Amino acid sequence: MIRPAVRRHLIIAAGILAAIAAAGYLFATRSSLPVASLPAAAGPGTAATAVHTTYPERKTFAREVEALGTVRANESVDITAKVADRVVAIHFEEGQQVRKGQLLVELESSEPRADLAAAEAAAGDSRSQYRRSQELYATQALSEAQLDQLRAALQANEARAVAARSRLEDRRIIAPFAGRVGLRNVSLGGLVSPGQIITTLDDLSIVKLDFSVPELFMAVLQPGLTIEARSTAYPGEIFTGRVASVATRLDPISRSIGIRALIDNRDDRLRPGMFMNLKLVREEGAALLIPEGAIVPEDSRHFVFVVDEGRVYKRQVEIGRRRPGEVEILQGLTPQDQIVTDGTLNVHDGARVRVEADAGGPDAGTEVLLDALGERPGPGAT
């Protein structure tokens, strides 16, 4: 007779063997089924995809147009000689600030000075003769024709004196406006010829910044707009100016329009020919911004994934301006919409998600496993 304890052990062992046999049978049967007959992996029990999210934020956004510009002097001229002659005096130093009308260079003037003296003497003699002839004409001792001849001679001699004086002045080279002279290209005693550049003169108290922008910005362009310019010569510094004028014509090839801004340069730091990066600031205002990485482009349209009760839903948005790392949303989102910023390539419309971290918004910093039951339409589902 088998004892009760032994009987109990035999029953347990038999049960274990039966369970193993049943499991083996089920495994063999299931493995023999075609793949198509197996239950789909997707469903309420599908693992949620980890994503990072944030909320749209309203921030100050200046309406800016970026461009590249070239610095030009407010006034600039090449100082040249009008006549050919020898340099007898130089009255400036290279880089010197000069005033308007200041004498810069003198050329040999002995011959034109003598011509002027002779012309003035002839004009003086004609003037005396004409004065006496008027007295004679009043007493009818001189005919009107003779008086006219003397008047014509006087006018001719006076004109010769003016011409001689002008030739003498051509030997005196003066500054046409106040500014800073450049490098000297002549030497004392050297011979200069007409048109030869002696030096340069630039008015740098104010500099012009010339640049172009595409025609699509024409509607916002007007004199008085603020610009902020930067130069590699002065890293980190901003030079502020204002638009002075806008060109009346567009470039027919580039379809861009020229703009000229003025920048105060009394410290003499900006020089003609410098290359500057600039921003044309139209105005500042609030804009709804999201991270650039949240945008999912498709052809000419733009989408974002909005999180709602554990699932993401694809929503079309209208975007506006961009700045580094951020995009303006004109339509399609509100500050209360939780959007996916990292993981957009791993989700699809209606997919379950697990929020790993929030960058902002009412649930910022939380980590939750959202509801995974049921298919329900989400906001903005397409």
VEXDREN-2710 file (C-alpha; in Angstrom, 1 decimal):
% VEXDREN-2710
k/r/px/py/pz
1/MET/0.0/0.0/0.0
2/ILE/1.4/3.4/-1.1
3/ARG/1.7/5.9/1.7
4/PRO/-0.2/9.2/1.3
5/ALA/2.9/11.3/1.2
6/VAL/4.4/9.3/-1.7
7/ARG/1.1/9.4/-3.6
8/ARG/1.0/13.2/-3.3
9/HIS/4.6/13.5/-4.7
10/LEU/3.7/11.2/-7.7
11/ILE/0.6/13.4/-8.5
12/ILE/2.7/16.6/-8.5
13/ALA/5.4/15.0/-10.8
14/ALA/2.7/13.8/-13.2
15/GLY/1.2/17.2/-13.4
16/ILE/4.5/18.8/-14.2
17/LEU/5.2/16.3/-16.9
18/ALA/1.8/16.9/-18.4
19/ALA/2.3/20.7/-18.4
20/ILE/5.7/20.3/-20.2
21/ALA/4.2/18.1/-22.8
22/ALA/1.3/20.4/-23.5
23/ALA/3.6/23.4/-23.8
24/GLY/5.8/21.5/-26.3
25/TYR/2.8/20.6/-28.3
26/LEU/1.5/24.2/-28.5
27/PHE/4.9/25.5/-29.5
28/ALA/5.3/23.0/-32.3
29/THR/1.8/23.7/-33.5
30/ARG/2.3/27.5/-33.5
31/SER/5.6/27.3/-35.3
32/SER/4.1/25.4/-38.1
33/LEU/1.5/28.1/-38.9
34/PRO/2.2/30.5/-41.8
35/VAL/3.4/34.0/-40.8
36/ALA/0.2/35.6/-42.1
37/SER/-1.9/33.6/-39.7
38/LEU/-0.1/34.9/-36.6
39/PRO/-1.8/37.7/-34.7
40/ALA/-0.6/41.2/-35.6
41/ALA/2.0/42.8/-33.3
42/ALA/0.3/46.2/-33.4
43/GLY/-2.6/46.8/-31.1
44/PRO/-3.5/48.1/-27.7
45/GLY/-0.5/46.3/-26.1
46/THR/2.1/47.8/-28.5
47/ALA/5.1/49.4/-26.7
48/ALA/5.0/53.2/-26.6
49/THR/7.7/55.2/-28.4
50/ALA/9.8/57.5/-26.3
51/VAL/9.7/61.1/-27.4
52/HIS/10.7/64.5/-26.1
53/THR/8.1/67.3/-26.3
54/THR/7.6/71.0/-25.7
55/TYR/5.0/73.7/-26.0
56/PRO/4.8/76.6/-28.4
57/GLU/6.0/79.8/-26.8
58/ARG/5.2/83.5/-27.5
59/LYS/8.4/85.4/-27.7
60/THR/9.6/88.8/-28.9
61/PHE/10.5/88.4/-32.6
62/ALA/12.1/91.4/-34.5
63/ARG/11.2/91.5/-38.2
64/GLU/14.7/91.4/-39.6
65/VAL/16.2/91.1/-43.1
66/GLU/19.8/90.0/-43.3
67/ALA/22.1/91.2/-46.0
68/LEU/25.8/91.9/-46.8
69/GLY/27.0/95.4/-47.4
70/THR/30.0/97.5/-48.3
71/VAL/31.2/100.6/-46.5
72/ARG/31.6/103.8/-48.5
73/ALA/32.8/107.2/-47.5
74/ASN/30.1/109.9/-47.0
75/GLU/32.1/111.9/-49.6
76/SER/35.1/110.6/-51.5
77/VAL/37.3/112.1/-54.2
78/ASP/40.6/111.6/-55.9
79/ILE/42.7/114.8/-55.6
80/THR/44.1/115.3/-59.1
81/ALA/46.0/118.0/-61.0
82/LYS/44.3/119.9/-63.8
83/VAL/47.5/121.0/-65.6
84/ALA/50.9/119.6/-66.2
85/ASP/53.6/121.3/-64.1
86/ARG/56.2/120.8/-61.3
87/VAL/55.3/120.4/-57.6
88/VAL/56.8/123.2/-55.6
89/ALA/55.1/122.8/-52.3
90/ILE/53.2/120.0/-50.4
91/HIS/51.0/121.2/-47.5
92/PHE/49.6/118.0/-46.0
93/GLU/50.7/114.8/-44.2
94/GLU/49.4/111.4/-45.1
95/GLY/46.3/110.6/-43.0
96/GLN/45.8/114.2/-41.9
97/GLN/42.4/115.6/-41.3
98/VAL/41.9/118.7/-43.4
99/ARG/39.3/121.4/-43.6
100/LYS/37.3/122.5/-46.7
101/GLY/39.4/124.9/-48.9
102/GLN/42.7/124.0/-47.3
103/LEU/45.7/124.3/-49.6
104/LEU/47.2/120.8/-50.3
105/VAL/49.7/121.2/-53.1
106/GLU/51.2/124.0/-55.1
107/LEU/52.5/123.7/-58.7
108/GLU/55.0/126.0/-60.5
109/SER/53.1/129.2/-61.2
110/SER/55.6/131.8/-62.4
111/GLU/54.4/131.8/-66.0
112/PRO/50.6/132.0/-65.3
113/ARG/51.3/134.6/-62.6
114/ALA/53.1/136.8/-65.3
115/ASP/50.2/136.2/-67.7
116/LEU/47.8/137.3/-65.1
117/ALA/49.7/140.5/-64.4
118/ALA/49.8/141.3/-68.1
119/ALA/46.1/140.6/-68.5
120/GLU/45.2/142.7/-65.5
121/ALA/47.3/145.6/-66.8
122/ALA/45.6/145.4/-70.2
123/ALA/42.2/145.3/-68.6
124/GLY/43.1/148.4/-66.5
125/ASP/44.3/150.3/-69.5
126/SER/41.1/149.4/-71.4
127/ARG/39.0/150.5/-68.4
128/SER/40.7/154.0/-68.4
129/GLN/40.2/154.4/-72.1
130/TYR/36.6/153.5/-72.0
131/ARG/36.0/155.9/-69.1
132/ARG/37.5/158.8/-71.1
133/SER/35.6/157.8/-74.2
134/GLN/32.3/158.0/-72.3
135/GLU/33.1/161.7/-71.5
136/LEU/34.0/162.4/-75.1
137/TYR/30.8/160.6/-76.3
138/ALA/28.8/162.9/-73.9
139/THR/30.2/166.0/-75.7
140/GLN/29.7/164.3/-79.1
141/ALA/33.4/164.3/-79.7
142/LEU/33.3/160.5/-80.1
143/SER/30.9/158.5/-82.2
144/GLU/28.8/155.7/-80.8
145/ALA/30.6/153.1/-83.0
146/GLN/34.0/154.2/-81.5
147/LEU/32.5/153.9/-78.0
148/ASP/31.3/150.3/-78.8
149/GLN/34.7/149.3/-80.0
150/LEU/36.3/150.5/-76.8
151/ARG/33.7/148.7/-74.7
152/ALA/34.4/145.5/-76.6
153/ALA/38.1/145.9/-76.0
154/LEU/37.6/146.4/-72.3
155/GLN/35.4/143.3/-72.1
156/ALA/37.9/141.2/-74.0
157/ASN/40.8/142.3/-71.7
158/GLU/38.8/141.6/-68.6
159/ALA/38.0/138.1/-69.9
160/ARG/41.7/137.5/-70.5
161/ALA/42.4/138.5/-66.9
162/VAL/39.8/136.1/-65.6
163/ALA/41.2/133.2/-67.7
164/ALA/44.8/134.0/-66.5
165/ARG/43.6/134.1/-62.9
166/SER/41.9/130.7/-63.4
167/ARG/45.1/129.2/-64.8
168/LEU/47.0/130.5/-61.8
169/GLU/44.4/128.9/-59.4
170/ASP/44.8/125.6/-61.2
171/ARG/48.3/125.6/-59.7
172/ARG/46.8/125.6/-56.2
173/ILE/45.2/122.3/-55.4
174/ILE/42.8/122.6/-52.5
175/ALA/40.5/120.3/-50.5
176/PRO/36.9/120.5/-51.8
177/PHE/35.4/119.4/-48.5
178/ALA/36.6/118.5/-45.0
179/GLY/37.9/115.0/-44.6
180/ARG/41.0/112.8/-44.2
181/VAL/43.6/112.6/-46.9
182/GLY/45.1/109.3/-47.9
183/LEU/48.5/108.3/-49.2
184/ARG/50.6/110.8/-51.1
185/ASN/51.5/109.8/-54.6
186/VAL/53.7/112.8/-55.6
187/SER/57.0/114.2/-54.4
188/LEU/58.4/117.7/-54.1
189/GLY/59.9/118.7/-57.5
190/GLY/58.1/116.0/-59.3
191/LEU/56.2/116.6/-62.6
192/VAL/52.5/115.9/-62.5
193/SER/50.1/115.6/-65.5
194/PRO/46.4/116.4/-65.8
195/GLY/44.3/113.7/-64.1
196/GLN/47.2/112.2/-62.2
197/ILE/46.0/111.2/-58.6
198/ILE/48.0/113.2/-56.0
199/THR/46.1/111.7/-53.0
200/THR/42.6/110.8/-51.9
201/LEU/40.2/112.6/-49.7
202/ASP/37.4/111.0/-47.7
203/ASP/34.8/112.4/-45.4
204/LEU/34.5/109.6/-42.8
205/SER/32.5/111.4/-40.1
206/ILE/29.5/109.5/-41.5
207/VAL/29.9/106.4/-43.6
208/LYS/27.5/104.9/-46.1
209/LEU/26.6/101.2/-46.0
210/ASP/25.4/100.0/-49.4
211/PHE/23.6/96.7/-49.7
212/SER/20.8/94.9/-51.6
213/VAL/17.8/92.8/-50.6
214/PRO/15.4/90.7/-52.7
215/GLU/12.4/92.4/-54.1
216/LEU/10.0/90.5/-51.9
217/PHE/11.0/92.8/-49.0
218/MET/10.1/96.0/-50.9
219/ALA/6.9/96.4/-49.0
220/VAL/8.7/96.8/-45.7
221/LEU/11.5/99.1/-46.9
222/GLN/11.5/102.8/-46.0
223/PRO/13.9/105.5/-44.9
224/GLY/14.4/105.6/-41.2
225/LEU/14.5/101.8/-40.5
226/THR/17.2/100.8/-38.1
227/ILE/20.1/98.6/-39.2
228/GLU/22.6/96.6/-37.0
229/ALA/25.9/95.9/-38.7
230/ARG/28.9/93.8/-37.7
231/SER/32.4/93.6/-39.0
232/THR/35.1/90.9/-38.7
233/ALA/37.5/93.7/-37.8
234/TYR/35.6/94.3/-34.5
235/PRO/34.3/90.9/-33.3
236/GLY/31.2/91.1/-31.1
237/GLU/30.6/94.8/-31.7
238/ILE/27.4/96.2/-33.3
239/PHE/27.3/99.4/-35.4
240/THR/23.8/101.0/-35.5
241/GLY/22.6/103.1/-38.4
242/ARG/19.5/104.1/-40.3
243/VAL/18.3/103.6/-43.9
244/ALA/18.8/106.9/-45.7
245/SER/17.5/106.0/-49.2
246/VAL/16.1/103.2/-51.3
247/ALA/16.9/102.8/-55.0
248/THR/14.2/103.7/-57.5
249/ARG/15.0/100.7/-59.7
250/LEU/15.5/97.0/-59.2
251/ASP/18.5/95.1/-60.7
252/PRO/16.9/93.2/-63.7
253/ILE/19.2/90.2/-63.2
254/SER/19.3/89.6/-59.5
255/ARG/15.8/91.1/-58.9
256/SER/17.1/92.9/-55.9
257/ILE/16.9/96.5/-54.8
258/GLY/19.7/98.7/-53.6
259/ILE/19.6/100.4/-50.1
260/ARG/21.9/102.9/-48.5
261/ALA/22.2/103.3/-44.8
262/LEU/24.2/105.9/-42.8
263/ILE/26.3/105.1/-39.8
264/ASP/27.8/107.6/-37.4
265/ASN/31.6/107.2/-37.6
266/ARG/33.0/110.1/-35.6
267/ASP/35.4/107.6/-33.9
268/ASP/36.9/106.9/-37.4
269/ARG/36.8/103.1/-37.0
270/LEU/35.0/102.2/-40.2
271/ARG/36.8/102.6/-43.5
272/PRO/35.7/102.6/-47.1
273/GLY/35.7/99.2/-48.7
274/MET/35.0/97.2/-45.4
275/PHE/32.6/94.3/-45.7
276/MET/29.8/94.1/-43.1
277/ASN/27.1/91.7/-42.2
278/LEU/23.9/93.5/-41.3
279/LYS/20.3/93.1/-40.1
280/LEU/17.6/95.4/-41.2
281/VAL/15.2/95.7/-38.3
282/ARG/11.7/96.6/-39.3
283/GLU/9.9/96.2/-35.9
284/GLU/9.6/94.0/-32.9
285/GLY/6.5/92.0/-31.9
286/ALA/5.3/88.8/-30.3
287/ALA/5.3/85.6/-32.3
288/LEU/4.4/82.0/-31.5
289/LEU/7.7/80.0/-31.9
290/ILE/8.5/76.3/-31.8
291/PRO/11.9/74.4/-32.2
292/GLU/12.9/74.0/-35.8
293/GLY/13.3/70.2/-35.2
294/ALA/9.6/69.8/-34.5
295/ILE/8.7/70.7/-38.2
296/VAL/8.1/67.7/-40.5
297/PRO/8.2/68.9/-44.1
298/GLU/6.3/67.2/-46.8
299/ASP/6.6/68.7/-50.3
300/SER/5.5/72.3/-49.8
301/ARG/3.5/71.6/-46.6
302/HIS/4.7/71.5/-43.0
303/PHE/3.4/69.3/-40.2
304/VAL/4.0/68.7/-36.5
305/PHE/3.1/65.8/-34.2
306/VAL/0.7/66.9/-31.4
307/VAL/0.5/64.7/-28.3
308/ASP/-3.0/63.9/-26.9
309/GLU/-3.8/61.3/-24.3
310/GLY/-0.9/59.0/-25.1
311/ARG/-0.9/59.2/-28.8
312/VAL/0.5/61.6/-31.4
313/TYR/-1.6/63.1/-34.2
314/LYS/-0.2/64.7/-37.3
315/ARG/-1.3/68.3/-37.8
316/GLN/-0.6/70.7/-40.7
317/VAL/0.8/74.1/-39.7
318/GLU/1.6/77.4/-41.5
319/ILE/5.0/78.6/-40.8
320/GLY/6.4/82.2/-41.0
321/ARG/9.8/83.6/-40.3
322/ARG/12.8/81.6/-39.1
323/ARG/15.7/82.4/-36.8
324/PRO/18.5/80.0/-35.7
325/GLY/16.8/77.0/-34.0
326/GLU/13.2/78.4/-34.1
327/VAL/10.3/78.8/-36.5
328/GLU/7.3/81.1/-36.3
329/ILE/3.9/79.4/-36.4
330/LEU/1.2/81.5/-38.1
331/GLN/-1.6/79.0/-38.0
332/GLY/-2.3/75.5/-36.6
333/LEU/-1.0/75.6/-33.0
334/THR/-1.7/77.2/-29.7
335/PRO/0.5/77.6/-26.7
336/GLN/-1.4/74.7/-25.0
337/ASP/-0.5/72.1/-27.7
338/GLN/2.1/69.6/-26.6
339/ILE/4.3/68.9/-29.7
340/VAL/7.1/66.3/-30.4
341/THR/10.5/67.9/-30.8
342/ASP/12.7/64.8/-30.7
343/GLY/11.6/61.4/-32.1
344/THR/9.5/62.6/-35.1
345/LEU/11.1/60.1/-37.3
346/ASN/10.0/57.2/-35.0
347/VAL/6.3/58.0/-34.8
348/HIS/3.3/58.1/-37.1
349/ASP/-0.2/59.5/-37.0
350/GLY/-2.0/57.8/-34.1
351/ALA/1.1/56.1/-32.6
352/ARG/1.4/55.6/-28.8
353/VAL/4.2/57.6/-27.2
354/ARG/5.9/57.9/-23.8
355/VAL/7.0/61.5/-23.0
356/GLU/10.5/61.3/-21.7
357/ALA/11.0/65.0/-21.0
358/ASP/9.2/68.3/-21.6
359/ALA/10.9/71.5/-22.4
360/GLY/8.1/73.6/-21.1
361/GLY/4.3/73.9/-20.7
362/PRO/1.9/72.8/-18.0
363/ASP/3.4/69.3/-17.5
364/ALA/7.0/70.3/-17.9
365/GLY/9.5/67.8/-16.4
366/THR/7.1/64.9/-15.9
367/GLU/7.5/61.4/-17.3
368/VAL/4.4/59.5/-17.8
369/LEU/3.2/56.3/-19.4
370/LEU/0.0/57.5/-21.2
371/ASP/-3.2/55.6/-21.7
372/ALA/-2.8/52.8/-24.2
373/LEU/-6.3/51.6/-24.5
374/GLY/-8.7/52.1/-27.5
375/GLU/-8.5/53.9/-30.8
376/ARG/-9.9/57.4/-30.4
377/PRO/-9.6/60.3/-32.8
378/GLY/-7.2/63.0/-31.6
379/PRO/-7.2/66.7/-32.2
380/GLY/-6.0/67.6/-35.7
381/ALA/-5.9/63.9/-36.9
382/THR/-5.7/63.8/-40.7
END
